[in-house]
């Protein structure tokens, strides 16, 4: 009976050590935000989960899942809040192209929830903007003025 307690303590210690391994930490959801558009015209926040990170010539996460919500804070019906994610990924030739994932919300004060995943992700960046509601894509000002906020960078 006296041996059982040290074994229980050791099994608890082993479980704690496993929880702090890089693989276990990589799969944990990391909060991001809030990020705001100029003038606080829109707000985005959420979590990012990266899993299966490999360390090849160009490191990348096997899967990155981003969840969150975007809130339009403009009272004008002619303006919407935009969250623009720039996803840089590793392609089959070991190049690093990027693509945009866009979330738009035109409902003042009511958050729009979103969730999406990408594979072989090297980096995720975010910009939050407010633009005319008739726009079908982010403006050049939204894409190229100011700086992108880095949400994830594979190491």
C-alpha positions in Angstrom: 0.0 0.0 0.0 2.8 2.4 0.7 4.1 1.9 -2.8 0.8 3.0 -4.5 1.1 6.6 -3.4 4.6 7.2 -5.0 3.3 5.5 -8.2 0.2 7.8 -8.3 2.5 10.8 -7.8 4.8 9.7 -10.6 1.9 9.1 -13.0 0.7 12.6 -12.3 4.2 14.0 -12.9 4.4 12.1 -16.2 1.0 13.5 -17.3 2.2 17.0 -16.5 5.4 16.5 -18.5 3.5 15.3 -21.5 1.2 18.3 -21.4 4.3 20.6 -21.8 5.8 18.9 -24.8 6.0 21.0 -28.0 3.5 18.8 -29.7 0.9 19.3 -27.0 1.5 23.0 -26.8 1.3 23.4 -30.6 -2.3 22.1 -30.6 -3.5 24.6 -27.9 -5.8 27.4 -28.9 -4.0 30.7 -28.7 -6.1 33.8 -28.3 -5.6 36.8 -30.6 -7.1 40.3 -30.6 -8.9 42.4 -30.2 -7.7 44.1 -33.3 -9.4 47.3 -34.5 -9.9 49.2 -37.7 -8.8 52.8 -37.8 -11.1 54.8 -35.6 -12.4 51.6 -33.9 -14.8 51.2 -36.8 -14.6 47.4 -36.6 -13.2 44.9 -34.1 -12.0 41.3 -34.6 -10.9 38.8 -32.0 -10.7 35.0 -31.6 -8.4 32.0 -31.3 -5.8 30.3 -33.5 -4.9 26.6 -33.3 -1.8 25.3 -35.1 -1.2 21.5 -35.2 1.3 19.2 -36.8 4.1 21.7 -37.1 7.1 20.2 -39.0 10.6 21.7 -39.3 11.5 20.9 -42.9 13.6 23.4 -45.0 10.6 25.8 -44.6 8.7 25.0 -41.4 5.0 25.0 -41.6 2.0 23.8 -39.5 0.0 21.0 -41.0 -3.3 22.7 -40.1 -4.1 26.1 -38.7 -7.7 26.8 -37.6 -8.8 30.3 -36.9 -12.1 31.1 -35.2 -13.4 34.4 -34.0 -15.9 37.1 -34.4 -15.9 40.4 -36.3 -18.0 43.3 -35.1 -19.0 46.3 -37.3 -19.0 49.4 -35.1 -20.1 51.9 -37.7 -23.6 53.2 -37.4 -23.7 54.1 -41.1 -25.4 51.4 -43.2 -23.1 52.3 -46.1 -20.0 50.9 -44.2 -19.0 47.4 -43.2 -16.3 45.9 -41.0 -13.7 43.7 -42.7 -11.2 41.2 -41.3 -8.6 40.3 -43.9 -6.3 37.4 -43.1 -3.1 36.9 -45.2 -2.2 33.2 -45.1 1.3 32.4 -46.2 1.7 28.7 -47.0 4.3 26.3 -48.2 3.5 24.9 -51.6 4.8 21.7 -53.2 7.8 23.5 -54.6 8.8 24.8 -51.2 7.8 28.4 -52.2 5.8 30.7 -49.9 2.9 32.2 -51.8 0.0 33.8 -49.9 -3.8 34.1 -50.2 -6.4 36.2 -48.5 -9.3 34.9 -46.4 -11.8 37.7 -46.0 -14.6 38.1 -43.4 -17.1 40.9 -43.8 -19.8 42.1 -41.3 -22.4 44.8 -42.1 -24.6 44.3 -39.1 -23.8 47.1 -36.7 -23.2 45.9 -33.2 -24.0 42.2 -33.9 -20.8 40.1 -34.1 -20.4 37.8 -37.0 -18.8 34.5 -36.1 -16.3 32.7 -38.4 -14.1 29.7 -38.5 -11.8 28.4 -41.2 -8.7 26.2 -41.7 -5.7 26.1 -44.0 -2.9 23.5 -44.5 0.9 23.8 -44.7 0.7 27.3 -43.1 3.9 29.3 -42.6 2.4 32.6 -41.3 -1.0 34.2 -40.6 -1.4 37.9 -40.5 -4.5 40.1 -40.0 -5.8 43.6 -40.9 -9.1 45.0 -39.8 -10.7 47.7 -41.9 -14.0 49.5 -42.5 -15.1 50.0 -46.1 -18.2 50.8 -48.1 -20.8 48.0 -48.0 -20.9 47.7 -51.8 -17.3 46.6 -52.0 -16.7 43.0 -53.1 -13.1 42.9 -52.1 -10.8 44.8 -49.7 -9.6 48.1 -51.0 -5.9 48.8 -51.8 -5.8 51.1 -48.8 -6.9 48.2 -46.6 -4.4 45.8 -48.1 -1.4 48.0 -48.5 -1.6 50.9 -46.0 -0.4 50.4 -42.4 1.0 47.1 -41.0 -0.3 43.6 -40.8 -0.5 42.1 -37.3 1.2 38.7 -37.1 -1.1 36.1 -35.5 1.1 33.0 -36.2 4.6 32.4 -37.5 5.9 28.8 -37.8 9.3 28.3 -36.1 
